[in-house]
Amino acid sequence: MTIKGNHVSDSGVYGITLSGAVDSEVSENTVTGSESDGIALYALFGDTARNEVNENEVSGSGRYGISLRVGASDNDVAENEVSGSVTYDLHWDGSGSGNTWVENVYGTSNLP
């Protein structure tokens, strides 16, 4: 699955969500003003692995700009611009493994 080139603003909860998605791409999207997370990947509804989250612009999220949670593994998060999130611009809850975070521009994170 590819989610590319979209403009998402003022969404009720998440701007873009992947759960139970494998080998998908989320790229070149603009996400602003999400009530919770701008872009969220989590394995609540099955494996969420080997996805690429690249070259997105995320701003003004009510919790996290880009988050990997609940066992999301082996995902690449690269070259995103994330700002103005209430809690963290980049968030990983410590579950899952093999995720990479490369060349992102952000203000706050809880990454190790």
C-alpha positions in Angstrom: 0.0 0.0 0.0 1.2 3.5 -0.8 -0.1 6.7 0.9 1.6 9.5 -0.9 1.1 13.2 -1.6 -1.9 13.8 0.6 -2.8 16.9 2.7 -4.5 16.0 6.0 -5.6 18.7 8.4 -7.4 18.9 11.7 -8.2 15.2 11.8 -10.3 13.9 14.7 -7.6 11.5 16.1 -4.8 10.4 13.8 -3.7 12.0 10.5 -2.4 8.8 9.0 -2.4 5.4 10.7 -0.9 2.0 9.8 -1.9 -1.0 11.8 -1.6 -4.5 10.4 0.4 -3.1 7.4 3.5 -4.7 6.0 5.8 -3.3 3.2 3.8 -0.1 2.9 5.0 3.5 2.1 3.9 6.7 3.7 5.7 9.6 1.9 5.4 13.2 0.8 2.3 13.9 2.8 1.5 17.0 4.8 -0.2 16.4 8.1 -1.3 19.4 10.3 -3.3 19.7 13.5 -4.1 16.1 14.3 -5.9 15.7 17.6 -3.5 12.9 18.6 -0.7 11.6 16.4 0.2 13.0 13.0 1.4 9.6 11.6 1.0 6.5 13.8 2.3 3.0 13.2 1.2 0.3 15.7 0.8 -3.5 15.6 -2.5 -3.7 17.4 -4.3 -5.3 14.5 -1.5 -7.5 13.2 2.1 -7.1 12.2 3.1 -3.6 11.3 6.6 -4.1 9.8 8.9 -3.1 7.0 7.1 0.1 6.3 8.8 3.3 5.1 7.7 6.7 6.5 9.7 9.2 4.4 9.7 12.9 3.4 6.5 13.9 5.2 5.8 17.2 6.9 4.0 16.9 10.2 3.1 19.9 12.4 0.9 20.8 15.4 0.0 17.3 16.5 -1.9 17.0 19.8 0.3 14.2 21.1 3.1 12.8 18.9 4.2 13.9 15.4 5.3 10.5 14.2 4.9 7.5 16.6 5.9 3.8 16.5 4.0 1.9 19.2 2.6 -1.4 20.3 5.2 -3.7 18.7 5.8 -1.9 15.3 9.0 -3.4 14.0 11.6 -3.0 11.2 10.2 0.3 10.0 12.2 3.1 8.5 11.5 6.7 9.4 13.6 9.0 7.4 13.9 12.6 6.1 10.7 13.8 7.7 10.2 17.4 9.1 8.2 17.3 12.3 7.4 20.3 14.6 5.1 21.6 17.2 3.8 18.4 18.7 2.5 18.6 22.3 4.4 15.7 23.7 7.1 14.6 21.3 7.7 15.2 17.6 9.2 11.7 17.3 8.0 8.9 19.6 8.9 5.3 20.2 7.2 3.4 23.1 10.1 1.0 23.4 8.3 -2.0 22.0 9.1 -3.6 18.7 12.6 -3.8 17.3 14.7 -3.0 14.3 13.2 0.5 13.6 15.5 3.1 12.1 15.2 6.9 12.5 17.5 8.7 10.0 17.9 12.3 8.9 14.6 13.6 10.4 14.3 17.3 11.4 12.4 17.7 14.7 12.4 19.6 17.9 11.6 16.9 20.6 11.8 13.1 20.8 12.1 10.2 23.3 14.3 8.1 21.0 17.2 6.3 22.7 
